[in-house]
Amino acid sequence: MKRTILILGLIAYILGVSVGSGLALLATWADLEAQFYGFYRRANASLRGVSCPALMSPTEQAQVTLRLTNPTSRALSPVVRAEISTPLLPEVSLNRVDLGPGESATLTWTIGRQNIDLERFIFVSVLVYASYPLPDRQIMCGVLIVPSPLPGRLLTPLAVLVSLVGMGIGLFVPWRQRVSWSAWRTMPALAVVVAGAMAFSLAGAWGMGILLLILIGLLILITLGLILVADLRAEAEVG
């Protein structure tokens, strides 16, 4: 019975790591593709406050939002330029936003199947032109189109939940059973890195997403190595 529980816990852990790593990989892939899509880079400063969905189904409509804040003590009227991919030329929209000192405003753009390009992506570029003393700021993000019956707004949080619950069960079971696995040394660290990779990739920080995905691969190799060494040691002791 104890062995069965441990095996089920290990399966849950592997499922959690796989789903979390897969989600982080897909989200990072879409944002990385956006950097090379062909949008003209007009600003060196990064724009914050943009929310871009990570996943969408082929028939789904979703929103890209910008929360724009005036952090200065003077009134500003920045112009916001949004470019959204299509199979032909990107859709372009220009909006002037009047912001008093400390005020915020939210802009929203709707994206759907008409914006799919390269068969499986939607790409978005949002640029806020300079408004003294703030410089030009820009961000590019990508949305991956997945062949799923569930919309992305449900699929993404479901994947996060499955990953966190699976890794949590996988860590709790051996701790509860007081099992001294050699691989136990890296399993908690791997779970933390997977959770971090999901958080950064879904937030659009694709650079950190890439670094954490590489770290996930290294930790998986180390974990497999510890398991192999433990098996070889056990065989040597039996022999």
N, C-alpha and C positions, 0 to 999 in steps of 0.2 A: 504493500500500500504506500509506504514511504517513497519507494522508488518511483511509483507511478505519479505521485504528486510532484516529485522533483522533475520528472520528464515533462509533465504538463507545464510546470513553471518555466522550464527552459524553452519550451515551444512558444509560450507567451512572450518571453523575452526576445527570442529571435524574431517573432512577428512584429513586436514593437520597434525593434531596431530597424528592421527592413522597411516598414511603412514610414517611419520617421525619416530615415535616410533617403528613401525614394521621394518623399514630398519635398525635402530640402533640395534634392538634386533637380527635380522638375522646376521648382520655383527659381532656382539659381540659373538654370539653363535658359529659361525665358528672358530673365533680366539681362543675362550676358548677350543673348542674341540681339536684344534691343540696342545695345551699345554699338553694334556693327550693322544695323539695319539700313542706314543711309540718312538718318536725321543729321542735319548740319549742327555741329556743336558750336553754339554761340556764346557760351559762358563757361568759365572755369570754376566758379563757385557752385556748390551743390544746393539744390532746392529741397527744403524739408516741408513736411505737411501734406505730401501727396500720398493718397491711398489707392493702390492699384491691385485688383484681384490677382491671385496667383494662378487659379485654374478656372476654366469655364467649359460648359458643355457646348456642342456645336449650335444648338438652337437657343441658347440662353442670352439674355440681355443683362448687363451689369453696369455699374457706374465707376468712373474714376473721379475722385474728389481731390480738391486742393483746399486746405485750410490755410488761408493767407493772413498773416498778422503783421501789424505795423508796430515794431518795437521802439520806434523813435518818439520824440516829444513834439513832432511837427506832423501836419497833415500830408499824406502821400496819395498819389493817384497812379499806381503802377499799371502797366499794360501787360496782360497775360496772353501768351501765344500757346495754343495747344495744337499739336499735330497728331493725328490718329491714322494708322495704316489702313489702306484698302488694297485690293488687287491691282489698282492702277496707281493714281497719285494720292498721297496722304490728304485727309481732310484737315483743313486749317481753320481755326477760329481765333478771333482776337477779342479780348474783353478788357475794358478799363474799369478798375476797381478804386473807388474813393474810400480811403481809410483815414479816420482821425487818429490822434495819438493813442496808442494802445488798443485800437479797435481790430477786430478780426472779421473776415468774410469767408464764405465757403462757395466755391465754384464746382459744378458737377458736369461731367460729360458722359453721355450714354454710349456704350459700345455693344456690338452684337455681331452676328454672322457676316454682315456687310463689311466689317473691318478685318476679317480674317485674311491673312496673307501668308505666303510660304506654306500653305496647306494647314498649318496647325498653330499659328501664332497671331496675336494682336499686339501691336507695338504702339506705345504712346510716348510723346515728348512734350513736356510742359516747361515753358520758359517764361520767367518773370523779368521783364526788361528793367534796367537800372532806374531807380528813383532815389535821388540823392537823400541820404548818404549810403543807400544800399546798392550793391553792384548787380549786374546781370546774374541771375541764378537759374539753373536748369537741372532737370532730372529726366531720365528715360527709363521706362519700365516695360516689361513684356508679360503677356498673359498666354499661358499654354492651353490650347483647346484639347480636351480629353474626350474620347468616345465613351461617355458615361451617361446612364439614365438619370443620375443625380446631378443637379446643378452644382456649380463650383462653390457657391455660397454655403452649401450643405456638405459637399464632399471634403472641402479643406478642413473645417473644424472636426468632422468625423475622423479624418485621417490623423489629426493631432491627438484626438481623444484615444483612438485605438493604440497609437504609439505610446503615449504616456501610461495608459492603463497596462498595456502589455509589458513594458519595461518595469513598471512598478510591481506587478505580480512576479515577474521573473527575478527581481531582487529580494522581494519579501519572502518567497518560499524557501530558498536556501538559508536565509538568515533565521527564519523561524525554525527550520529543521536543524540548525547549527551544523551545517555542512561546511567542511573545510576544503572547498575546491581551490585548486591553484588558479583557475581562471577567475575566481571571485575577486582577485586583486584588481582586475581591469574592468570588470562588468559595471560597477558603479560609475567609474570615470567615463566609460563609453556611453552610458545612458545620459549623463550630464552633457556630453558633447553633442549627442544626437538632438537633445532638447534645445541646446543653443543653436545648432545648425537650422532647426526649424524656425526658431524665433528670428534669427538674423535674415534668413532667406525670405521669409514671409514679410519682413519689414522692408525688403528691397535692398538690403546690404549684401549685394551679391559677392563682393570681395571677401568679406568675412565668411560668407557661405561657402566659397571655394576652399578657403583655408580649413574650415571645420570639416568639410567633406574629406579632405586629404587626411586630416587627423583621425576621422572615423575609420578610414581604410587602414591606417597604421595600427590603431587600437584593435581592430578586428584581426589583423595579422598576428599581433602580439598575443591576443587571447587564444587564437588557434594554436600558436606555438606552445603556449603553456599547457594546453590540453594534450597536445602531441607528446610533450616531454613527460607529462604525468602518466600517459598510457605506456610509454616506453619504460618508465621507471617501474610501473606496476608489473609489466611483463618480465622485467629483469628480476624482480623480487620473487615472482612465481617460479621462474626458471631456476 
